[in-house]
Amino acid sequence: MSVSVKYLGEEMHPFQISFFRLLVSLIVIWPFLMRMGGVRAGIATSVPGLQLLRGIVGSTAMVLGFYAIVHLPLADAQAFSFSRNLFIVPLAVVLLAEPVGLRRTLATLVGFAGVIIMLRPGGDMALGLPVGAALGHAVLVAVATILVNIASRYDRPITLMFYTGVVGLVITAIPAIWVWTPVGVDDLVLLFVMGTLGAMAHNCFIRAYAQGEASVIAPVDYTRLIMAAIAGYLLFSNVPDAYTIVGAAIIIGSSFYLIRREAQLRDTEN
């Protein structure tokens, strides 16, 4: 999906790409809603306010993430995205009043040191709009993760995907009109592929975390960085430098420690 977004970003604004991503996702999940007893049964929710907030946060995170993918090397955009696990720690303290021990605090600080390394202090990557969008995406994904954990207690995965799509369409439609560019047949095919892959990935992500431990799933998720680096090199001639490699390794190491630590604390409580 990221490769498709980067190709499309050569001609389209991230608002327009996000609009099609959400539109195609709704088309893809429509048959599944019908199988669940009709649209009304599929979209029934006991937490409409929470679903609205999720849609706003999630769609904004998508636009920022697509902007980062278009304007940064793929490996850099993915590495910054993984810093979302670091932002979950302070957000859990603020939003959920969760206690955070010394180990998790230190691991989070080390992870943010990796982010600073990737910013190349004094180098060629200043804290400009693309990097700001990538970090904003990570923060909002962290917020969305917390909201998903809460909403999934009340609604089914397909319902969560529906409200993400509907709310996101409303939010992205207006700005997309202002930056709209004509869509050719080739672009339309690529947009449909991109939206379908995005919907499949979203569904697999929700189901994976519903059925397995995060500490087991996380290493698989981190392979996206390797895939992004390979795709960036083969398709866009982007070669990750030492700052990206070292910073990404620190971010992933710290994130993985936080996930493992959380799993250990849950086992202790149980």
C-alpha positions as CSV (number, residue, x, y, z in Angstrom):
1,M,0.0,0.0,0.0
2,S,2.8,2.4,0.9
3,V,4.5,1.8,-2.5
4,S,1.1,2.6,-4.2
5,V,0.7,5.8,-2.2
6,K,4.2,6.9,-3.1
7,Y,3.6,6.4,-6.8
8,L,0.2,8.1,-6.6
9,G,1.7,11.0,-4.7
10,E,3.7,12.0,-7.7
11,E,0.5,13.4,-9.2
12,M,-2.1,13.5,-6.4
13,H,-2.3,15.3,-3.1
14,P,-2.5,13.0,0.1
15,F,-6.0,14.4,0.7
16,Q,-7.2,12.9,-2.6
17,I,-5.3,9.6,-2.0
18,S,-6.8,9.3,1.5
19,F,-10.3,9.9,0.2
20,F,-10.0,7.1,-2.3
21,R,-8.4,4.8,0.3
22,L,-11.4,5.2,2.5
23,L,-13.9,5.0,-0.3
24,V,-12.5,1.8,-1.6
25,S,-12.3,0.3,1.9
26,L,-16.1,0.9,2.4
27,I,-16.8,-0.8,-1.0
28,V,-14.7,-3.8,0.0
29,I,-16.3,-4.3,3.4
30,W,-19.9,-3.7,2.2
31,P,-20.6,-7.4,1.3
32,F,-19.4,-8.4,4.8
33,L,-21.8,-5.9,6.4
34,M,-24.6,-7.5,4.4
35,R,-23.6,-11.0,5.6
36,M,-23.8,-9.8,9.2
37,G,-27.6,-9.3,8.9
38,G,-27.7,-6.2,6.9
39,V,-26.1,-2.8,7.0
40,R,-28.1,-1.7,10.1
41,A,-26.8,-4.7,12.1
42,G,-23.3,-4.2,10.9
43,I,-23.1,-0.5,11.8
44,A,-25.0,-0.7,15.1
45,T,-22.8,0.7,17.9
46,S,-23.3,1.4,21.6
47,V,-20.5,4.0,21.6
48,P,-21.3,6.5,18.7
49,G,-19.3,9.3,20.2
50,L,-16.2,7.1,20.6
51,Q,-16.6,5.9,17.0
52,L,-16.8,9.5,15.8
53,L,-13.7,10.4,17.7
54,R,-11.9,7.3,16.3
55,G,-12.8,8.3,12.8
56,I,-11.5,11.8,13.2
57,V,-8.2,10.7,14.8
58,G,-7.7,7.8,12.4
59,S,-8.4,9.7,9.2
60,T,-6.2,12.6,10.2
61,A,-3.4,10.1,11.0
62,M,-3.9,8.6,7.6
63,V,-3.5,11.9,5.8
64,L,-0.4,12.7,7.7
65,G,1.1,9.3,7.2
66,F,0.4,9.4,3.4
67,Y,2.1,12.9,3.3
68,A,5.1,11.5,5.0
69,I,5.3,8.5,2.6
70,V,5.1,10.8,-0.4
71,H,7.8,13.2,0.7
72,L,10.2,11.0,2.7
73,P,12.1,7.8,1.7
74,L,9.9,4.8,2.5
75,A,12.3,3.4,5.1
76,D,12.3,6.8,7.0
77,A,8.5,7.1,6.9
78,Q,8.1,3.6,8.2
79,A,10.7,4.0,10.9
80,F,9.1,7.2,12.2
81,S,5.8,5.4,12.2
82,F,7.1,2.8,14.6
83,S,7.7,5.5,17.2
84,R,3.9,5.3,17.9
85,N,4.7,2.6,20.5
86,L,6.8,5.2,22.3
87,F,4.0,7.8,22.4
88,I,1.5,5.2,23.8
89,V,3.4,5.3,27.2
90,P,2.9,9.0,28.0
91,L,-0.6,8.9,26.5
92,A,-1.6,6.0,28.6
93,V,-0.6,8.0,31.7
94,V,-2.6,11.0,30.6
95,L,-5.7,9.4,29.1
96,L,-5.9,6.1,31.1
97,A,-4.1,7.2,34.3
98,E,-1.9,4.1,34.0
99,P,1.1,3.9,36.3
100,V,4.5,3.8,34.4
101,G,7.5,2.3,36.1
102,L,11.1,3.3,35.8
103,R,12.0,0.7,33.2
104,R,9.3,1.7,30.8
105,T,10.1,5.4,31.3
106,L,13.8,4.8,30.5
107,A,12.9,2.6,27.5
108,T,10.7,5.3,26.1
109,L,13.4,7.9,26.5
110,V,15.9,5.7,24.8
111,G,13.4,5.2,21.9
112,F,13.0,9.0,21.5
113,A,16.8,9.2,21.3
114,G,16.5,7.0,18.2
115,V,14.0,9.5,16.8
116,I,16.4,12.4,17.4
117,I,19.2,10.4,15.6
118,M,16.9,9.9,12.6
119,L,16.4,13.7,12.6
120,R,20.1,14.0,11.8
121,P,20.9,16.9,14.1
122,G,22.9,19.4,12.0
123,G,22.4,17.2,8.9
124,D,20.1,17.3,5.9
125,M,16.8,16.3,7.5
126,A,15.4,19.3,9.5
127,L,12.2,19.2,11.4
128,G,10.2,20.2,8.3
129,L,6.7,19.5,7.3
130,P,7.3,15.9,6.1
131,V,9.0,14.9,9.3
132,G,6.4,16.8,11.4
133,A,3.7,14.9,9.5
134,A,5.4,11.5,10.2
135,L,5.7,12.3,13.9
136,G,2.1,13.6,14.0
137,H,1.0,10.4,12.3
138,A,2.8,8.4,15.0
139,V,1.2,10.4,17.8
140,L,-2.3,10.0,16.4
141,V,-1.9,6.3,15.7
142,A,-0.9,5.9,19.3
143,V,-4.1,7.7,20.3
144,A,-6.2,5.7,17.9
145,T,-4.7,2.5,19.3
146,I,-5.9,3.4,22.8
147,L,-9.3,4.2,21.3
148,V,-9.5,0.9,19.4
149,N,-8.7,-1.0,22.6
150,I,-11.7,0.7,24.2
151,A,-14.1,0.5,21.3
152,S,-13.3,-3.1,20.6
153,R,-14.9,-4.0,23.9
154,Y,-18.3,-2.9,22.6
155,D,-18.2,-3.3,18.8
156,R,-17.0,-5.8,16.2
157,P,-14.0,-5.2,13.9
158,I,-16.1,-4.7,10.8
159,T,-18.1,-2.0,12.7
160,L,-14.9,-0.2,13.6
161,M,-13.7,-0.3,10.0
162,F,-17.1,1.1,8.8
163,Y,-17.0,4.1,11.1
164,T,-13.4,4.8,10.2
165,G,-14.3,4.9,6.6
166,V,-17.5,7.0,6.8
167,V,-16.1,9.6,9.2
168,G,-12.8,9.7,7.2
169,L,-14.7,10.3,3.9
170,V,-16.5,13.3,5.4
171,I,-13.3,14.8,6.8
172,T,-11.2,14.2,3.6
173,A,-13.8,15.1,1.0
174,I,-13.8,18.9,1.5
175,P,-10.0,19.4,1.3
176,A,-9.7,16.8,-1.4
177,I,-12.0,18.9,-3.7
178,W,-9.6,21.9,-3.4
179,V,-6.6,19.8,-4.5
180,W,-8.4,17.5,-6.9
181,T,-6.6,16.3,-10.0
182,P,-8.1,14.3,-12.9
183,V,-7.9,10.6,-12.4
184,G,-6.9,8.4,-15.4
185,V,-7.7,4.8,-15.9
186,D,-4.3,3.6,-14.7
187,D,-4.5,5.8,-11.6
188,L,-8.0,4.5,-10.9
189,V,-6.7,0.9,-11.0
190,L,-3.8,1.7,-8.7
191,L,-6.2,3.6,-6.3
192,F,-8.5,0.6,-6.2
193,V,-5.5,-1.7,-5.5
194,M,-4.2,0.6,-2.8
195,G,-7.6,0.9,-1.1
196,T,-8.2,-2.9,-1.2
197,L,-4.7,-3.6,0.3
198,G,-5.3,-1.0,2.9
199,A,-8.7,-2.5,3.9
200,M,-7.1,-6.0,4.0
201,A,-4.2,-4.8,6.1
202,H,-6.5,-3.0,8.5
203,N,-8.7,-6.1,9.0
204,C,-5.6,-8.4,9.4
205,F,-4.2,-6.0,12.0
206,I,-7.3,-5.9,14.1
207,R,-7.8,-9.7,13.9
208,A,-4.1,-10.4,14.7
209,Y,-4.2,-8.3,17.9
210,A,-7.5,-9.8,18.8
211,Q,-6.2,-13.4,18.6
212,G,-2.5,-13.1,19.6
213,E,-0.2,-11.5,22.1
214,A,1.3,-8.1,21.0
215,S,4.8,-9.3,22.0
216,V,4.5,-12.1,19.5
217,I,3.0,-10.0,16.7
218,A,5.3,-7.0,17.0
219,P,8.4,-8.7,15.4
220,V,6.3,-9.6,12.4
221,D,5.1,-6.0,12.1
222,Y,8.6,-4.7,12.2
223,T,9.4,-6.6,9.0
224,R,7.6,-3.7,7.2
225,L,10.7,-1.6,7.7
226,I,12.8,-4.2,5.9
227,M,10.3,-4.4,3.1
228,A,10.0,-0.6,2.9
229,A,13.8,-0.3,2.6
230,I,14.0,-2.9,-0.2
231,A,11.1,-1.4,-2.1
232,G,12.5,2.1,-1.6
233,Y,15.9,1.0,-3.1
234,L,14.5,-1.0,-6.0
235,L,11.7,1.3,-7.0
236,F,12.7,4.8,-5.9
237,S,16.5,4.5,-5.6
238,N,16.4,5.4,-1.9
239,V,19.3,4.1,0.1
240,P,18.9,4.2,3.9
241,D,21.9,5.9,5.5
242,A,23.5,5.3,8.9
243,Y,21.2,7.7,10.7
244,T,18.1,5.8,9.5
245,I,19.5,2.4,10.3
246,V,20.8,3.3,13.8
247,G,17.8,5.4,14.7
248,A,15.3,2.8,13.4
249,A,17.1,0.0,15.3
250,I,16.9,2.0,18.6
251,I,13.2,2.8,18.0
252,I,12.3,-0.8,17.3
253,G,14.4,-2.2,20.1
254,S,12.8,0.2,22.6
255,S,9.3,-0.5,21.3
256,F,9.8,-4.2,21.5
257,Y,11.1,-3.9,25.0
258,L,8.0,-1.9,26.0
259,I,5.7,-4.5,24.5
260,R,7.5,-7.4,26.2
261,R,7.5,-5.5,29.5
262,E,3.7,-4.9,29.2
263,A,3.2,-8.7,28.5
264,Q,5.3,-9.6,31.6
265,L,3.3,-7.2,33.8
266,R,0.0,-8.7,32.6
267,D,1.3,-12.2,33.3
268,T,2.3,-11.1,36.8
269,E,-1.1,-9.6,37.4
270,N,-2.8,-12.8,36.2
